[in-house]
Amino acid sequence: MYTQSLDLPNTDAGNTDSAGLPTEAAFLARIARDEKIEPQDAMPEAYRKSLIRQISQHAHSEVVGMLPEGNWITRAPSLKRKEILLAKVQDEGGHGLYLYSAAETLGASRDDMIDALHSGKAKYSSIFNYPTDSWADIGTIGWLVDGAAIMNQVPLCRCSYGPYARAMIRVCKEESFHQRQGFDIVRALCEGTPAQKQLAQESVNRWWWPTLMMFGPHDSDSEHSGQANAWGIKRISNDDLRQTFVDVTVPQAAFLGLTLPDPLLEWNAERGHYDFGPLDWDEFWRVVRGDGPCNAERLNDRVEAFEKGRWVREAAVAHAARHAARAVSIASEKIAA
Ligand code: FAQ
């Protein structure tokens, strides 16, 4: 049993196999009743593994996602923008921590997850392998990338696994703020000089397609979607989320006076949605497999930051051990007295 809980496991008595794990039918019945699966509950091994895969990749995305924006903290155009950006990047680090903790409730070890990221074995979102060339990119990341992240993560607040669903509620609230601050940066640029507006347009031209790729492969090519939907992990498909994102973003771009770089983008009254052009799936898989513009740089930066922080982690562990030993010795003195 994998749990940090002191409660006894809910084995759904009478519906478990010889290993004490729920039968597929019993487990699916709980999912159908929309019950939350908690760490102390018995669960199919494949469900546990699938969640560890998704949650740890999500956690990696949050911490690697700090890097492109961190690149602009010292170059923010005003103290106010610098403070906001610092807070946002710190929030992303916090999201990573909630998510690593949620994965730990499934029995994953933090060290193993970090090793998988640093060795290049674990994936993280393709979007963070693109460079932030101008200040406008910080606005575009907030507006489009956080906007896409929210679109994908709001349905995860209803994920069948309790700790992941609850973490997502807070994450989504913070991402909404991030999205608005990004929109505000782009709005300020669009209302500025022609050169500033041009900066915003160039940024949107660079980030639009990679943002649409964040939602993952087409449903027909999505290896995990079928099972993830059956288990109540994913609630809305990759393509449906991508379509909703396009539908809500087109009017926002129009409000800003920006053009989205897709000649095939057009309202389809019959479907009640915008049609849009094909994504470059060769580029997507190249980036996912490690050969994007910044993959090597991002991993090097992560590993370097991890190594530089090693002494802090070691000191914290030594400090905690000393405190624990002192507490034991005080307790024994009291017992002896
Ligand atoms: N990049 O079968 P599917 C953020 C992989 S957080 C890289 O469709 P699934 C916050 C996928 O892992 C952004 N890899 O997979 C922020 C799988 O490979 P595997 C991250 C991708 O899991 C904002 C394979 O392709 N959000 O932005 C990508 O059902 C601003 C087959 O794909 C989450 O992680 C991709 N774009 O659906 C931070 C949300 N797409 O594992 C800083 C939670 C797919 O077999 C600044 N995750 N792959 O080796 C999810 O919702 C899902 O995992 C999907 C993929 C939708 C990402």
Boltz pocket constraint, residues with backbone or C-beta under 6 A from the ligand:
constraints:
  - pocket:
      binder: B
      contacts: [[A, 53], [A, 54], [A, 57], [A, 58], [A, 59], [A, 61], [A, 62], [A, 65], [A, 66], [A, 92], [A, 123], [A, 124], [A, 125], [A, 126], [A, 127], [A, 141], [A, 145], [A, 146], [A, 149], [A, 152], [A, 153], [A, 213], [A, 214], [A, 215], [A, 216], [A, 217], [A, 218], [A, 221], [A, 222], [A, 223], [A, 224], [A, 225], [A, 228], [A, 234], [A, 238], [A, 288]]
      max_distance: 6.0
